[in-house]
Amino acid sequence: MKMKKLITLSSLILLSVSALAETTMTRQNGAPIGDNQNSQTAGPWGGVLLQDSHLIEKLAAFDRERVPERVVHARGTGIHGYYENYADLSDITMAAPFQEKGKNTEVFTRFSAVIHGHQSPETLRDPRGFAVKFYTEQGNWDLVGNNFPIFFIRDAIKFPDMVHSLKPSPYDNVQKASRVFDFFSHVPESTQMLTMLFSDYGTPKSYLNMDGSSVHAYKFVNAKGEMNYVKFTWKTNQGVKNFTYKEASTVQGQDMQPHTTDVYTRIGEKGETATWDLYIQVLSPKDVNNFDFNPLDATKIWPEDKLPLRKVGRMVLNRVPDNFFEETEQAAFAPSNVIPGIEPSEDRLLQGRVFAYADTQRYRLGVNSYRIPINAPKNVAINNHMQHGKLRPTNTQREVNYQPSEYIDLAEDTKYKYSTMPLLGSYQQIPFYKQLNFRQAGDLYRSFTKDEQARLIEVLGGALATSDKELVRINISAFMYNADKDYGTAIAKRSGTNLSKVKARAKALMAEQQALAAEGEKIALKLSKLF
């Protein structure tokens, strides 16, 4: 009986191999391959021949298998799904996904770490990227955000310096807390983000168990050209779950990629689905100065008591990619990929990202990256006069590659022109006037439980203690002291920083902030007359 089972099993294996062999292996040009096991040689003892085109092609392709790693968001996992719209928002936007109740739009979502490299442990403390590509009939819309509702900085000119400080040292390739705090000790607007990062939120338990945010304000524009500012928030229906710093360290020793394992186990193997509800907050331009901070500041959340969250739909993720590289790795997201009805706001950080994200994909994948299947529009044809470049996959059969022309009818549609709004001021380089760098960080700290506060102080204060610069420790502690006195006092104590110096620095920082706010009031008065 055992022999019979063994023979049957062997027969099945042979049948499987035979079935697979029916598909002939080919070279890149489609030519069939006769031998994929042995190189051509000059006799049984001679060298390998250069004429072995298959060998040369195979090695050359292998040498080029890696595209340049993303500078940020290198480590990530993608999932397919769809967005289901709950509310007709045509009164405030022309954007296709929001035009009717019950409408479904295909999406591809990529979750990622931000700072750490492509093969880094997924448990490391870091914000997480939350990028959603909507395949609409108006083209692709990329809602590129994070799991945190705020960011470290408010101006894109600081972005390269910030990332350099967070990355390993160019001297010894070691990531150092002293470099991180050296930079952020000069950036008081980072107070809330640092508080969130060094809390349990900095080590999420799963990509499926975290919320998401657009971080930035965008513009909703309707068919009449009327504009409102809008922020987007994704709320997970799986519940928010985070590791403590001790749990994250333990898991890291067992699985370097628990987030990816979790996604491929729950969705890929078990066939589960994961869902998020989408909420929006809408702000009229005439109310933009009715706050004690600038609503277009990416380091701030919009208070829900003044701008309530409105549920407008849900995202359902239900299928992992067929090939990780072809889809997840080649997926190119950029805030510049907007559609009619959605426009970038004047958020200074967003304005820089509108250029930088698209440009980094042109560098990584080439100028034709938007024609790769995962990035190509699914419900509308690409139709323009951009041409050539590396890896152009099209077969364009027309002579005219310019516009205007009498030979071809390829014209713009004026109903999709960008919105207009009045401006105030002159060319200048100035800081935000209404900064309010600390208040929301204090609100966040006080929302934590006592245990969560204790872990935050242990992790943040312990990391700060490694800095050999007293002024750095004083500044960071002063930021936290201005957010909440108990918070700042505890950070100063844990990091071994003189509390009297911290209090003096905190007072000076508040005075600087108030002076800027006074200048802002004058600007606000002039701006109000434009609306």
Secondary structure as the mmCIF struct_conf table of DSSP 4:
data_model
#
loop_
_struct_conf.conf_type_id
_struct_conf.id
_struct_conf.beg_label_comp_id
_struct_conf.beg_label_asym_id
_struct_conf.beg_label_seq_id
_struct_conf.end_label_comp_id
_struct_conf.end_label_asym_id
_struct_conf.end_label_seq_id
HELX_RH_AL_P HELX_RH_AL_P1 LYS A 2 ALA A 21
TURN_TY1_P TURN_TY1_P1 GLU A 22 GLU A 22
BEND BEND1 THR A 23 THR A 23
STRN STRN1 THR A 26 THR A 26
TURN_TY1_P TURN_TY1_P2 GLN A 28 ASN A 29
BEND BEND2 GLY A 30 GLY A 30
HELX_LH_PP_P HELX_LH_PP_P1 ALA A 31 ALA A 31
STRN STRN2 PRO A 32 PRO A 32
HELX_LH_PP_P HELX_LH_PP_P2 ILE A 33 ILE A 33
BEND BEND3 GLY A 34 GLY A 34
BEND BEND4 ASN A 36 GLN A 37
STRN STRN3 THR A 41 THR A 41
BEND BEND5 ALA A 42 ALA A 42
TURN_TY1_P TURN_TY1_P3 GLY A 43 TRP A 45
BEND BEND6 GLY A 46 GLY A 46
HELX_LH_PP_P HELX_LH_PP_P3 GLY A 47 GLY A 47
STRN STRN4 VAL A 48 VAL A 48
HELX_LH_PP_P HELX_LH_PP_P4 LEU A 49 LEU A 49
TURN_TY1_P TURN_TY1_P4 LEU A 50 GLN A 51
HELX_RH_AL_P HELX_RH_AL_P2 SER A 53 ASP A 63
TURN_TY1_P TURN_TY1_P5 ARG A 64 ARG A 64
HELX_LH_PP_P HELX_LH_PP_P5 ARG A 66 ARG A 70
BEND BEND7 VAL A 71 HIS A 73
BEND BEND8 ARG A 75 ARG A 75
STRN STRN5 GLY A 76 ASN A 85
BEND BEND9 ALA A 87 ALA A 87
TURN_TY1_P TURN_TY1_P6 SER A 90 ILE A 92
HELX_RH_3T_P HELX_RH_3T_P1 ALA A 96 PHE A 98
BEND BEND10 GLN A 99 GLU A 100
TURN_TY1_P TURN_TY1_P7 LYS A 101 GLY A 102
STRN STRN6 ASN A 104 ALA A 113
BEND BEND11 VAL A 114 HIS A 116
TURN_TY1_P TURN_TY1_P8 HIS A 118 GLN A 119
BEND BEND12 SER A 120 SER A 120
TURN_TY1_P TURN_TY1_P9 GLU A 122 THR A 123
BEND BEND13 LEU A 124 ARG A 125
STRN STRN7 ARG A 128 THR A 136
TURN_TY1_P TURN_TY1_P10 GLU A 137 GLN A 138
STRN STRN8 GLY A 139 ASN A 146
BEND BEND14 ASN A 147 ILE A 150
BEND BEND15 PHE A 152 PHE A 152
BEND BEND16 ARG A 154 ARG A 154
HELX_RH_3T_P HELX_RH_3T_P2 ALA A 156 LYS A 158
HELX_RH_AL_P HELX_RH_AL_P3 PHE A 159 LEU A 166
BEND BEND17 LYS A 167 LYS A 167
HELX_LH_PP_P HELX_LH_PP_P6 PRO A 168 SER A 169
TURN_TY1_P TURN_TY1_P11 PRO A 170 ASP A 172
BEND BEND18 ASN A 173 ASN A 173
HELX_RH_AL_P HELX_RH_AL_P4 ALA A 177 PHE A 184
TURN_TY1_P TURN_TY1_P12 SER A 185 HIS A 186
HELX_RH_3T_P HELX_RH_3T_P3 PRO A 188 SER A 190
HELX_RH_AL_P HELX_RH_AL_P5 THR A 191 LEU A 197
TURN_TY1_P TURN_TY1_P13 PHE A 198 PHE A 198
BEND BEND19 SER A 199 SER A 199
HELX_RH_3T_P HELX_RH_3T_P4 ASP A 200 GLY A 202
BEND BEND20 THR A 203 THR A 203
STRN STRN9 PRO A 204 PRO A 204
BEND BEND21 LYS A 205 LYS A 205
HELX_RH_3T_P HELX_RH_3T_P5 TYR A 207 ASN A 209
STRN STRN10 GLY A 212 SER A 213
BEND BEND22 HIS A 216 HIS A 216
STRN STRN11 TYR A 218 VAL A 221
TURN_TY1_P TURN_TY1_P14 ALA A 223 LYS A 224
STRN STRN12 MET A 227 THR A 236
BEND BEND23 ASN A 237 GLN A 238
STRN STRN13 ASN A 242 ASN A 242
HELX_RH_AL_P HELX_RH_AL_P6 TYR A 245 GLN A 252
TURN_TY1_P TURN_TY1_P15 GLY A 253 GLN A 254
BEND BEND24 MET A 256 MET A 256
HELX_RH_AL_P HELX_RH_AL_P7 PRO A 258 VAL A 263
HELX_RH_PI_P HELX_RH_PI_P1 TYR A 264 GLU A 269
BEND BEND25 LYS A 270 LYS A 270
STRN STRN14 ALA A 274 LEU A 283
HELX_RH_3T_P HELX_RH_3T_P6 PRO A 285 ASP A 287
TURN_TY1_P TURN_TY1_P16 VAL A 288 ASN A 289
BEND BEND26 ASN A 290 PHE A 293
TURN_TY1_P TURN_TY1_P17 PRO A 295 LEU A 296
TURN_TY1_P TURN_TY1_P18 ALA A 298 THR A 299
HELX_LH_PP_P HELX_LH_PP_P7 ILE A 301 PRO A 303
TURN_TY1_P TURN_TY1_P19 GLU A 304 LYS A 306
BEND BEND27 LEU A 307 LEU A 307
STRN STRN15 ARG A 310 ARG A 319
BEND BEND28 ASP A 322 ASP A 322
HELX_RH_PI_P HELX_RH_PI_P2 PHE A 324 GLU A 329
TURN_TY1_P TURN_TY1_P20 GLN A 330 GLN A 330
TURN_TY1_P TURN_TY1_P21 PRO A 335 SER A 336
TURN_TY1_P TURN_TY1_P22 PRO A 340 GLY A 341
STRN STRN16 ILE A 342 PRO A 344
BEND BEND29 GLU A 346 GLU A 346
HELX_RH_AL_P HELX_RH_AL_P8 ARG A 348 LEU A 365
TURN_TY1_P TURN_TY1_P23 VAL A 367 ASN A 368
HELX_RH_3T_P HELX_RH_3T_P7 SER A 369 ARG A 371
BEND BEND30 ILE A 372 ILE A 372
TURN_TY1_P TURN_TY1_P24 PRO A 373 ASN A 375
BEND BEND31 ALA A 376 ALA A 376
BEND BEND32 LYS A 378 VAL A 380
BEND BEND33 ASN A 384 HIS A 385
TURN_TY1_P TURN_TY1_P25 LYS A 390 LEU A 391
BEND BEND34 GLU A 399 GLU A 399
BEND BEND35 TYR A 402 PRO A 404
BEND BEND36 GLU A 406 TYR A 407
HELX_RH_3T_P HELX_RH_3T_P8 THR A 414 TYR A 416
HELX_LH_PP_P HELX_LH_PP_P8 LYS A 417 SER A 419
BEND BEND37 GLY A 425 GLY A 425
BEND BEND38 TYR A 427 TYR A 427
BEND BEND39 TYR A 433 TYR A 433
BEND BEND40 PHE A 438 PHE A 438
HELX_RH_AL_P HELX_RH_AL_P9 ARG A 439 SER A 447
BEND BEND41 PHE A 448 PHE A 448
HELX_RH_AL_P HELX_RH_AL_P10 LYS A 450 LEU A 464
TURN_TY1_P TURN_TY1_P26 ALA A 465 THR A 466
HELX_RH_AL_P HELX_RH_AL_P11 GLU A 470 ALA A 483
HELX_RH_AL_P HELX_RH_AL_P12 LYS A 485 SER A 495
TURN_TY1_P TURN_TY1_P27 GLY A 496 GLY A 496
HELX_RH_AL_P HELX_RH_AL_P13 LEU A 499 SER A 528
TURN_TY1_P TURN_TY1_P28 LYS A 529 LEU A 530
#
